[in-house]
Amino acid sequence: MKLYSKHHIVFTVIITAIAVSSITLFINNILSRAENTQTQTASSEQTSENQTQAVQDSYKQQASDKNELAVNTTLGQVKYTTDELQNINVYDKCNEAVVNINTQVTGVNWFLEPVVESGGSGSGSIIDKRGYVVTNVHVVSGASRIYISLSDGSQYEGQVVGLDTASDIAVLKFNPPSGVTLKTIEFGDSTELKVGQKVIAIGNPFGLERTMTTGIVSGLGRPIQNSTNTIIRDMIQTDTAINPGNSGGPLLDTAGRMIGINTMIYSSSGNSAGVGFAVPSSTAQRVVNDLLKYGTVQRGIIQAELVQMNSAIANYAGLDINSGVLVSKVIKNGNAEKAKIKGGTEAVRYGTRNPRLIYLGGDIIVGIDGVRVSTLADYLSLLESKRPGETVRITVHRNRKDQDIFVTLVADSK
C-alpha cells in the first residue's frame, strides 16, 4: 500500500483535471467540425434547391409570357407598322362602298329564240347615298340586266344613268331600302399625284369580293387606246395588281380618296402583268357630273368632217406632209366656217372595201393649243376635255406653211 502526501494528491488532481479538460476540448472540437460539415452540406443542398426552384420559376414565367403573348394576339393587341395601319384604315373606310356588278345579256339558242345568258362582271364605287355607282362602260356594255351586290350580301337591280365610251365611264343607279345608309367614296385630286406615290385598289377580281391590292403610281399622263379604239388621255399607270373583275373599282390614295377608276391592264395573258391603268379622277368627276346632269358628256367640237392623213393621200394630193387631220368639209354656218378654216374642193373616192367620198385641198390640222396632232385619235383626245364655249388655238398646215386659227367650240348635237 502506497502512501501519498497532501502535495501529491493536489498535484494528481490538477493533472487529472488538465487531462479531462483536454480530452473534453478535443471531443468538442471533433463534434463541432462534424456539425459544421453537416451545416455546409445542408446549406449547399438548400442553395441547389433554390437554384432549381429559380430555374423552374423562370420557365414558368417564360411560359406565362408566351401565354400572355398568345392572349394579346388573340385579342388583337399586336403591333402594326405604319404602312400596315394605313392599309387597314383605308380598307375599313372604303371596302363597304365597293360593289360587285354582274350582268345578264340576251342571246339566242339553237332555235334562234332569245334567251338570257350570264354576262360579265366587274366592280364599282358608291359615290352618293342615294345609290349612284360609278364603273366602266365595258363592265355593263350590252347588258339587258344589271345586278349590284353590296358588302352585306344584299343585291339590287341597277339602271344605267349615262354612258361615256370616250372615257369608258358609266354611272348606274339602284334604290336602297328606306333606313339603309350607304357608305360612299369621295373623289380625290388626281392632278396632285406624283410618280412613286402609294396607291390602293379594291375590287372583285375573279369574283373574290372586296380584294385589296397595293402598289405605286408608275406613270402619269399616259394616252391609252381602249377596246373601242378611242384614245383616253392622262391615264394613271400603276403596278397595283388589277385583274379581270377589278374593272370599274376605285384606285385610292392613302387617305381613302378615289383618285382613279381602274379600267384596264396591259397583258398578253389577260392577267395582271404589273401594268394597269386607271382613268384619273379629274376626268371622272367631270364626266360623272355631266352624266348626272345631262345624261351625256358636254364636249366642245369643231363642226367639220375630218379624215386621217396618210402617205397615200399625201402622195396623191402632192402634199409635203403625211400626218395630221385633213379637213374634208366644213359644216355650213358652223364654227369652223366662221373661223375661216378651209375645207376641200376636189372630190375623190377614198378606200377600197367601203369607198367614201372625201374632198382634197383643205387645211390639215396639225396642232391644238400647242400640242402636236398626228392622228385623228390625237385630235379627239385633245378635244375630249374641252367644253362648249371654250376657244382653242388650232394650228393648220396650209400652202406648205403652219398658221394658227382660233375657234370657239360648240356642243355636240349628236
C-alpha positions as CSV (number, residue, x, y, z in Angstrom):
1,M,0.0,0.0,0.0
2,K,1.4,3.3,-1.2
3,L,1.2,6.4,0.9
4,Y,0.6,9.8,-0.7
5,S,1.3,13.1,0.8
6,K,-1.1,16.0,0.5
7,H,1.2,17.6,-2.0
8,H,1.0,14.5,-4.2
9,I,-2.8,14.4,-4.0
10,V,-3.1,18.1,-5.1
11,F,-0.7,17.6,-7.9
12,T,-2.6,14.4,-9.1
13,V,-5.9,16.3,-9.1
14,I,-4.5,19.1,-11.1
15,I,-3.0,16.8,-13.7
16,T,-6.3,14.8,-13.9
17,A,-8.3,18.0,-14.4
18,I,-6.0,19.2,-17.1
19,A,-6.3,15.8,-18.9
20,V,-10.0,15.7,-18.6
21,S,-10.3,19.3,-19.9
22,S,-8.0,18.5,-22.8
23,I,-10.0,15.4,-23.7
24,T,-13.3,17.3,-23.4
25,L,-11.9,20.1,-25.6
26,F,-10.8,17.6,-28.2
27,I,-14.1,15.8,-28.3
28,N,-16.0,19.1,-28.5
29,N,-13.7,20.2,-31.4
30,I,-14.5,17.0,-33.3
31,L,-18.2,17.3,-32.7
32,S,-18.1,21.0,-33.8
33,R,-16.3,20.1,-37.0
34,A,-18.9,17.4,-37.8
35,E,-21.7,19.8,-37.1
36,N,-20.2,22.4,-39.4
37,T,-19.8,19.8,-42.2
38,Q,-23.4,18.8,-41.8
39,T,-24.5,22.5,-41.9
40,Q,-22.5,23.2,-45.0
41,T,-24.0,20.1,-46.7
42,A,-27.5,21.3,-45.8
43,S,-26.7,24.8,-47.0
44,S,-25.3,23.5,-50.3
45,E,-28.4,21.3,-50.7
46,Q,-30.6,24.3,-49.9
47,T,-28.7,26.5,-52.4
48,S,-29.0,23.8,-55.1
49,E,-32.7,23.5,-54.3
50,N,-33.1,27.3,-54.5
51,Q,-31.3,27.4,-57.9
52,T,-33.5,24.6,-59.2
53,Q,-36.6,26.4,-58.0
54,A,-35.3,29.6,-59.6
55,V,-34.9,27.8,-63.0
56,Q,-38.3,26.3,-62.6
57,D,-39.8,29.7,-61.8
58,S,-38.0,31.2,-64.9
59,Y,-39.5,28.5,-67.2
60,K,-42.9,29.1,-65.6
61,Q,-42.5,32.9,-66.2
62,Q,-41.5,32.3,-69.9
63,A,-44.5,30.0,-70.4
64,S,-46.6,32.7,-68.8
65,D,-45.2,35.3,-71.1
66,K,-45.9,33.1,-74.1
67,N,-49.4,32.6,-73.0
68,E,-49.8,36.3,-72.4
69,L,-48.5,37.0,-76.0
70,A,-50.9,34.4,-77.4
71,V,-53.7,36.1,-75.5
72,N,-52.7,39.5,-76.7
73,T,-52.5,38.2,-80.3
74,T,-55.9,36.7,-80.0
75,L,-57.3,39.9,-78.6
76,G,-55.9,41.9,-81.4
77,Q,-53.3,43.8,-79.3
78,V,-50.4,43.1,-81.6
79,K,-48.4,46.0,-83.0
80,Y,-48.7,47.1,-86.7
81,T,-46.4,49.1,-88.8
82,T,-47.3,52.5,-90.1
83,D,-47.8,51.1,-93.6
84,E,-50.0,48.3,-92.3
85,L,-52.1,50.7,-90.4
86,Q,-52.6,52.8,-93.5
87,N,-53.8,49.8,-95.4
88,I,-56.1,48.6,-92.7
89,N,-57.6,52.1,-92.2
90,V,-58.2,52.6,-96.0
91,Y,-59.8,49.2,-96.3
92,D,-62.0,49.7,-93.2
93,K,-63.1,53.1,-94.6
94,C,-63.8,52.1,-98.2
95,N,-64.5,48.4,-98.6
96,E,-68.2,48.7,-97.9
97,A,-68.6,51.3,-100.6
98,V,-67.2,49.0,-103.3
99,V,-69.8,46.9,-105.1
100,N,-69.8,43.8,-107.2
101,I,-71.5,44.2,-110.6
102,N,-72.9,41.3,-112.5
103,T,-74.8,41.5,-115.8
104,Q,-77.1,39.4,-117.9
105,V,-77.2,39.6,-121.7
106,T,-79.7,38.5,-124.2
107,G,-78.5,35.8,-126.6
108,V,-80.2,33.3,-128.9
109,N,-80.4,29.5,-128.7
110,W,-80.2,26.8,-131.4
111,F,-83.8,27.6,-132.4
112,L,-83.0,31.3,-132.7
113,E,-85.1,32.1,-129.7
114,P,-84.0,34.9,-127.3
115,V,-82.5,33.6,-124.1
116,V,-81.0,35.3,-121.1
117,E,-77.3,34.5,-120.5
118,S,-74.8,35.4,-117.9
119,G,-72.7,38.4,-119.0
120,G,-69.6,40.0,-117.5
121,S,-68.7,41.1,-114.0
122,G,-66.8,43.9,-112.5
123,S,-66.6,46.4,-109.7
124,G,-68.0,49.8,-108.9
125,S,-67.9,52.6,-106.2
126,I,-70.9,54.1,-104.5
127,I,-70.5,57.8,-104.8
128,D,-73.8,59.0,-103.4
129,K,-76.0,57.8,-100.6
130,R,-79.0,57.8,-102.9
131,G,-77.5,54.7,-104.7
132,Y,-75.4,56.2,-107.5
133,V,-72.5,54.0,-108.6
134,V,-69.6,54.8,-111.0
135,T,-68.0,52.0,-113.0
136,N,-66.6,51.3,-116.5
137,V,-68.7,51.2,-119.7
138,H,-67.3,47.9,-120.7
139,V,-68.5,46.3,-117.5
140,V,-72.1,46.9,-118.4
141,S,-71.9,47.1,-122.2
142,G,-74.6,45.1,-123.9
143,A,-76.3,44.2,-120.6
144,S,-80.0,43.5,-120.5
145,R,-80.0,43.4,-116.7
146,I,-77.5,44.7,-114.2
147,Y,-77.2,43.4,-110.6
148,I,-75.3,45.4,-107.9
149,S,-74.2,43.4,-104.8
150,L,-73.3,45.2,-101.6
151,S,-70.8,44.1,-98.9
152,D,-73.6,42.8,-96.7
153,G,-74.7,40.3,-99.4
154,S,-77.8,42.3,-100.5
155,Q,-78.4,42.6,-104.2
156,Y,-80.3,45.2,-106.2
157,E,-81.1,45.7,-109.8
158,G,-79.3,48.7,-111.3
159,Q,-80.2,51.0,-114.1
160,V,-77.9,53.0,-116.4
161,V,-77.9,56.7,-115.8
162,G,-75.4,57.5,-118.5
163,L,-72.5,56.0,-120.5
164,D,-69.5,57.8,-122.0
165,T,-67.5,55.5,-124.2
166,A,-64.8,58.2,-124.8
167,S,-63.7,57.9,-121.2
168,D,-65.1,54.4,-120.5
169,I,-67.1,55.7,-117.6
170,A,-70.6,54.7,-116.7
171,V,-73.0,55.9,-113.9
172,L,-75.6,53.4,-112.6
173,K,-78.4,53.8,-110.0
174,F,-80.0,51.4,-107.6
175,N,-82.6,52.1,-105.0
176,P,-81.6,51.1,-101.4
177,P,-84.4,50.4,-98.9
178,S,-85.5,53.2,-96.7
179,G,-83.5,53.3,-93.5
180,V,-80.4,51.9,-95.1
181,T,-77.4,54.3,-95.0
182,L,-74.9,53.6,-97.7
183,K,-71.1,54.0,-97.4
184,T,-69.7,56.2,-100.1
185,I,-66.2,57.0,-101.5
186,E,-65.3,60.6,-102.2
187,F,-63.2,61.8,-105.1
188,G,-59.6,62.9,-104.6
189,D,-57.5,65.2,-106.7
190,S,-55.6,63.3,-109.3
191,T,-53.8,66.4,-110.5
192,E,-51.6,66.3,-107.4
193,L,-50.4,62.7,-107.9
194,K,-46.7,62.0,-108.1
195,V,-44.9,59.0,-109.6
196,G,-43.8,56.8,-106.7
197,Q,-46.9,57.7,-104.6
198,K,-48.5,54.7,-102.9
199,V,-52.0,53.8,-104.2
200,I,-54.5,51.1,-103.2
201,A,-57.0,49.2,-105.3
202,I,-60.2,47.5,-104.0
203,G,-62.3,45.3,-106.3
204,N,-63.7,41.9,-107.1
205,P,-61.0,40.1,-109.2
206,F,-62.2,36.6,-110.3
207,G,-65.3,37.0,-108.2
208,L,-63.3,37.4,-104.9
209,E,-65.2,40.2,-103.4
210,R,-63.6,43.3,-102.0
211,T,-60.0,42.3,-102.5
212,M,-57.3,44.9,-101.7
213,T,-54.0,45.3,-103.5
214,T,-51.3,47.9,-103.1
215,G,-48.7,49.5,-105.3
216,I,-47.4,52.8,-106.6
217,V,-48.1,55.3,-109.3
218,S,-45.8,54.1,-112.1
219,G,-46.6,56.8,-114.6
220,L,-48.9,59.7,-115.3
221,G,-50.4,61.3,-118.4
222,R,-50.4,58.0,-120.4
223,P,-52.5,58.1,-123.6
224,I,-54.1,54.6,-123.8
225,Q,-56.3,53.2,-126.6
226,N,-59.3,51.3,-125.2
227,S,-61.2,48.4,-126.8
228,T,-63.3,50.8,-128.9
229,N,-60.1,52.3,-130.4
230,T,-60.6,55.5,-128.5
231,I,-57.6,57.2,-127.0
232,I,-58.1,58.1,-123.3
233,R,-55.6,60.7,-122.3
234,D,-53.9,61.3,-119.0
235,M,-54.3,57.8,-117.7
236,I,-52.7,56.7,-114.4
237,Q,-50.3,53.8,-114.8
238,T,-49.9,51.7,-111.7
239,D,-48.2,48.4,-110.7
240,T,-51.1,47.7,-108.3
241,A,-52.5,44.2,-109.2
242,I,-55.5,44.8,-111.4
243,N,-57.2,41.6,-112.7
244,P,-60.4,40.7,-114.5
245,G,-63.2,41.8,-112.2
246,N,-61.3,44.8,-110.9
247,S,-62.5,47.0,-113.8
248,G,-64.6,49.9,-112.5
249,G,-63.3,49.7,-109.0
250,P,-61.6,52.6,-107.2
251,L,-57.9,53.4,-107.2
252,L,-57.4,55.1,-103.8
253,D,-54.8,57.2,-102.1
254,T,-53.7,56.6,-98.5
255,A,-56.4,58.8,-97.2
256,G,-59.1,56.6,-98.8
257,R,-60.0,59.1,-101.6
258,M,-60.7,57.9,-105.1
259,I,-58.0,59.3,-107.4
260,G,-58.8,57.0,-110.3
261,I,-61.1,54.3,-111.7
262,N,-59.4,51.1,-112.6
263,T,-60.0,50.4,-116.3
264,M,-57.6,48.1,-118.0
265,I,-54.4,46.0,-117.8
266,Y,-51.6,45.5,-120.2
267,S,-51.1,41.8,-120.5
268,S,-50.7,39.1,-123.1
269,S,-52.4,36.5,-120.9
270,G,-55.3,38.6,-119.6
271,N,-53.9,38.5,-116.0
272,S,-52.1,41.2,-114.1
273,A,-48.7,41.9,-115.5
274,G,-47.8,44.8,-113.3
275,V,-49.0,47.4,-115.8
276,G,-52.5,48.6,-115.0
277,F,-54.3,51.8,-116.0
278,A,-56.9,54.0,-114.3
279,V,-59.0,56.9,-115.5
280,P,-57.9,59.9,-113.4
281,S,-60.5,61.4,-111.0
282,S,-60.1,64.8,-112.7
283,T,-61.7,63.2,-115.8
284,A,-64.1,61.0,-113.9
285,Q,-65.6,63.8,-111.9
286,R,-66.3,66.0,-115.0
287,V,-67.8,63.0,-116.9
288,V,-69.9,61.9,-113.9
289,N,-71.3,65.4,-113.3
290,D,-72.3,65.7,-116.9
291,L,-73.9,62.2,-117.0
292,L,-75.9,63.0,-113.9
293,K,-77.0,66.4,-115.1
294,Y,-77.5,65.8,-118.9
295,G,-77.3,62.1,-119.4
296,T,-74.4,62.7,-121.8
297,V,-71.0,64.4,-121.6
298,Q,-70.9,68.0,-122.9
299,R,-67.8,68.2,-125.1
300,G,-66.9,71.0,-127.4
301,I,-66.4,70.2,-131.0
302,I,-65.3,71.7,-134.3
303,Q,-68.0,71.4,-136.9
304,A,-66.2,69.8,-139.8
305,E,-65.8,66.4,-141.5
306,L,-62.3,65.1,-140.9
307,V,-60.0,62.4,-142.5
308,Q,-56.9,60.8,-141.1
309,M,-53.9,61.8,-143.2
310,N,-51.6,59.1,-144.6
311,S,-48.9,58.7,-147.2
312,A,-51.4,57.5,-149.9
313,I,-53.4,60.8,-149.6
314,A,-50.3,62.9,-149.3
315,N,-48.8,61.3,-152.5
316,Y,-52.0,61.6,-154.5
317,A,-52.6,65.2,-153.5
318,G,-48.9,66.2,-153.8
319,L,-48.7,67.3,-150.2
320,D,-45.5,67.8,-148.2
321,I,-46.7,66.1,-145.0
322,N,-48.5,62.8,-144.4
323,S,-49.6,63.2,-140.8
324,G,-52.3,65.3,-139.2
325,V,-56.1,65.5,-139.8
326,L,-57.4,66.6,-143.2
327,V,-60.4,68.9,-143.2
328,S,-62.5,67.3,-145.9
329,K,-65.6,69.6,-145.4
330,V,-66.7,72.3,-143.1
331,I,-70.4,72.4,-141.9
332,K,-72.3,75.4,-143.4
333,N,-72.6,78.2,-140.9
334,G,-70.6,76.1,-138.4
335,N,-67.9,77.3,-136.1
336,A,-65.1,76.0,-138.4
337,E,-66.5,78.0,-141.3
338,K,-66.9,81.1,-139.2
339,A,-63.3,80.8,-138.0
340,K,-62.1,80.6,-141.7
341,I,-60.9,77.0,-141.6
342,K,-60.9,75.8,-145.2
343,G,-62.5,72.6,-146.4
344,G,-61.5,70.6,-149.5
345,T,-62.8,71.2,-153.0
346,E,-61.5,68.2,-155.1
347,A,-63.9,65.2,-154.7
348,V,-62.3,61.8,-154.7
349,R,-63.3,58.3,-153.7
350,Y,-61.2,57.0,-150.8
351,G,-60.9,53.4,-149.6
352,T,-61.1,50.0,-151.3
353,R,-63.6,47.9,-149.4
354,N,-66.0,50.6,-148.5
355,P,-65.0,53.6,-150.5
356,R,-66.3,57.0,-149.5
357,L,-66.3,60.5,-150.9
358,I,-63.8,62.9,-149.5
359,Y,-62.5,66.3,-150.6
360,L,-58.9,67.2,-151.0
361,G,-57.4,70.7,-150.9
362,G,-58.5,71.7,-147.4
363,D,-56.5,72.6,-144.3
364,I,-54.6,69.9,-142.4
365,I,-54.9,70.3,-138.6
366,V,-51.5,69.6,-137.0
367,G,-51.9,71.1,-133.5
368,I,-54.4,72.1,-130.8
369,D,-53.3,74.6,-128.2
370,G,-49.7,73.9,-128.9
371,V,-49.9,70.1,-128.7
372,R,-49.0,68.2,-131.8
373,V,-51.8,66.4,-133.7
374,S,-50.5,63.4,-135.8
375,T,-53.6,61.3,-135.9
376,L,-57.4,61.5,-135.6
377,A,-57.1,59.9,-132.2
378,D,-54.8,62.7,-131.1
379,Y,-57.3,65.2,-132.3
380,L,-60.3,63.6,-130.5
381,S,-58.4,63.1,-127.2
382,L,-57.2,66.7,-127.2
383,L,-60.7,68.0,-127.5
384,E,-62.1,65.4,-125.0
385,S,-61.7,67.7,-122.0
386,K,-62.8,70.9,-123.8
387,R,-66.2,72.4,-123.0
388,P,-68.7,74.1,-125.3
389,G,-67.9,77.8,-125.4
390,E,-64.1,77.4,-124.9
391,T,-61.8,79.0,-127.5
392,V,-59.0,76.8,-128.7
393,R,-56.0,77.6,-130.9
394,I,-56.0,75.3,-134.0
395,T,-52.7,75.0,-135.9
396,V,-53.4,74.2,-139.6
397,H,-51.0,73.4,-142.4
398,R,-52.0,75.4,-145.5
399,N,-49.9,76.2,-148.6
400,R,-46.9,74.3,-147.0
401,K,-46.9,76.6,-144.0
402,D,-48.4,76.4,-140.5
403,Q,-50.7,79.1,-139.2
404,D,-52.9,79.5,-136.1
405,I,-56.7,79.9,-136.1
406,F,-58.8,80.5,-133.0
407,V,-62.1,78.5,-132.9
408,T,-64.9,78.7,-130.3
409,L,-66.2,75.2,-129.6
410,V,-69.8,74.3,-129.7
411,A,-71.8,71.4,-128.1
412,D,-72.1,68.1,-130.0
413,S,-75.6,67.9,-131.3
414,K,-75.5,64.1,-131.7
